[in-house]
């Protein structure tokens, strides 16, 4: 994979996206209140404004080969919904049932044309990559590595997506990139959010 430079001038959000993000922020807060015991299922929201700026830059500069978008580990579905609002044919895959249900409800509230699947974004054929990742991280991965039929439910494969977004935990970053590199199509883009409030764009 090669890195793609992604520079943008910060601009005000579209009114509809700003309204959606305000509701999403409230829902994130409510989720954390319900899980005050720190049982937040590994859910950590990214900087949605930064990601929106990145997605808008990708769309306006035609950096993606097409409009097929997937968010891996979609949580409350915010990034997938923003992508849909920007014109991408968008979907998200989330393994946690409560987060999955919340993402569907939030998208319905704003009538956003986005599809969410309850399952794992890890494909069945990734066993070798998972084994290597466990060895490299001394058995410590935050990512749930059990595959399921998420892509069959979508009727798509990883290679069908032009742009994939993920916010991996540090121990999961290499595995996430390797899954994309192994199964993504040539020319596809991987956008990742980093802990230091930055994004990275790579092309296969």
C-alpha positions in Angstrom: 0.0 0.0 0.0 1.1 3.6 -0.6 0.2 6.6 1.5 -2.0 9.3 -0.2 -1.5 12.9 0.9 -4.8 14.3 2.2 -4.8 18.0 2.9 -7.9 20.1 3.3 -9.0 23.6 4.4 -11.3 23.4 7.3 -14.8 24.6 6.3 -18.1 24.9 8.1 -20.1 21.7 8.1 -23.2 21.4 6.0 -26.2 22.2 8.1 -27.7 18.7 7.8 -24.4 17.1 8.8 -24.0 19.4 11.7 -27.5 18.6 12.9 -26.8 14.9 12.6 -23.5 15.2 14.5 -25.2 17.0 17.3 -27.6 14.2 17.7 -24.8 11.6 17.4 -22.8 13.4 20.1 -25.9 13.3 22.4 -26.3 9.6 21.7 -22.6 8.9 22.4 -23.0 10.7 25.8 -26.1 8.6 26.6 -24.3 5.4 25.8 -21.5 6.2 28.2 -24.0 7.2 30.9 -25.6 3.7 30.5 -22.2 2.1 30.8 -20.7 4.1 33.7 -19.0 0.9 35.0 -16.5 1.3 32.0 -18.2 -1.5 30.2 -18.3 0.4 27.0 -17.7 -2.6 24.8 -14.5 -1.1 23.4 -16.4 1.7 21.9 -14.4 4.9 21.5 -15.7 7.7 19.2 -13.4 9.3 16.8 -13.2 13.0 15.8 -16.2 13.0 13.5 -15.6 16.5 12.2 -12.0 15.6 11.2 -13.3 12.5 9.4 -16.0 14.4 7.7 -13.4 16.8 6.3 -11.3 13.9 5.1 -14.3 12.2 3.4 -15.4 15.4 1.8 -11.9 15.9 0.5 -11.8 12.4 -0.9 -15.2 12.9 -2.6 -14.5 16.4 -4.0 -11.1 15.4 -5.4 -12.4 12.0 -6.8 -9.7 10.1 -5.0 -11.8 7.0 -4.7 -12.3 4.7 -7.7 -16.0 4.6 -7.0 -18.6 5.3 -4.3 -18.8 1.9 -2.5 -18.0 2.7 1.2 -17.7 0.4 4.3 -17.0 1.3 7.9 -15.3 -1.5 9.8 -16.4 -1.6 13.4 -19.1 1.0 12.8 -20.1 1.6 16.4 -23.0 4.0 16.3 -22.6 4.2 12.6 -21.6 7.9 12.5 -18.9 7.7 9.9 -20.9 5.4 7.6 -23.8 7.8 7.9 -21.7 10.9 7.1 -20.3 9.0 4.1 -23.9 8.4 2.9 -24.8 12.0 3.4 -21.8 12.9 1.2 -23.0 10.7 -1.6 -21.2 7.4 -1.0 -23.1 4.1 -1.3 -22.4 3.3 2.4 -22.6 0.5 4.8 -21.2 -0.4 8.2 -20.3 -3.6 10.0 -20.6 -3.8 13.8 -20.2 -6.8 16.1 -21.8 -5.4 19.2 -25.6 -5.8 19.1 -26.5 -2.7 21.2 -24.3 -0.4 19.1 -25.7 -2.0 15.9 -29.3 -1.3 17.1 -28.3 2.3 18.1 -26.8 3.0 14.7 -29.9 1.8 12.9 -32.2 4.0 15.0 -30.0 7.1 14.6 -29.8 6.6 10.8 -33.6 6.1 10.6 -34.2 9.3 12.7 -32.4 11.3 10.0 -33.6 9.2 7.0 -30.0 8.4 6.0 -29.7 5.8 3.2 -27.1 3.6 4.9 -27.0 -0.2 5.6 -25.7 -1.7 8.8 -24.9 -5.3 9.4 -24.5 -7.0 12.8 -21.4 -9.1 12.5 -17.6 -9.1 12.1 -15.7 -7.4 9.3 -13.0 -10.1 9.5 -13.4 -12.4 6.5 -13.3 -16.2 6.9 -10.0 -16.4 4.9 -8.0 -14.3 7.3 -6.9 -17.0 9.7 -3.2 -16.8 8.7 -3.2 -13.0 9.2 -4.9 -13.4 12.6 -2.3 -16.0 13.7 0.6 -13.6 12.8 -1.1 -10.7 14.6 -1.5 -12.8 17.8 2.2 -13.8 17.6 3.3 -10.2 17.1 1.2 -8.9 20.0 1.9 -11.8 22.4 -1.8 -12.9 22.2 -3.2 -9.4 22.9 -5.7 -8.1 20.3 -8.7 -6.0 21.1 -10.3 -6.9 17.8 -12.8 -9.8 17.9 -11.2 -12.1 15.3 -14.1 -14.6 14.9 -15.4 -14.2 11.3 -19.1 -14.6 10.4 -21.4 -14.1 7.4 -21.4 -10.2 7.4 -20.3 -10.0 3.8 -22.8 -12.6 2.7 -25.5 -10.6 4.3 -24.3 -7.5 2.4 -24.0 -9.5 -0.8 -20.6 -8.0 -1.2 -16.9 -8.8 -0.7 -14.1 -6.6 0.6 -12.9 -6.3 -2.9 -16.2 -4.6 -3.9 -15.5 -1.5 -1.7 -13.7 1.6 -3.1 -13.2 3.1 0.3 -13.0 1.5 3.8 -12.8 3.4 7.1 -11.6 1.9 10.4 -10.5 3.2 13.8 -8.3 0.3 15.1 -6.8 0.0 18.5 -3.0 0.2 18.4 -2.5 -3.6 18.6 -5.1 -4.1 15.9 -3.8 -1.5 13.4 -1.4 -3.9 11.5 -3.9 -6.6 11.3 -6.6 -4.2 10.0 -4.2 -3.0 7.3 -3.2 -6.5 6.3 -6.8 -7.6 5.9 -7.4 -4.7 3.6 -4.2 -5.2 1.7 -4.9 -9.0 1.3 -8.6 -8.8 0.3 -9.2 -5.3 -1.0 -9.2 -4.4 -4.7 -6.3 -2.7 -6.5 -6.8 1.1 -6.2 -9.1 0.9 -3.2 -8.5 3.3 -0.3 -8.2 2.6 3.4 -8.9 5.6 5.7 -7.9 5.1 9.3 -8.3 7.4 12.3 -5.4 7.6 14.7 -5.2 8.2 18.4 -3.6 11.6 17.9 -6.7 13.1 16.2 -5.3 12.5 12.7 -6.2 10.4 9.8 -4.2 8.3 7.4 -5.2 7.5 3.8 -3.6 4.6 2.0 -4.2 3.1 -1.5 -3.7 -0.5 -2.4 
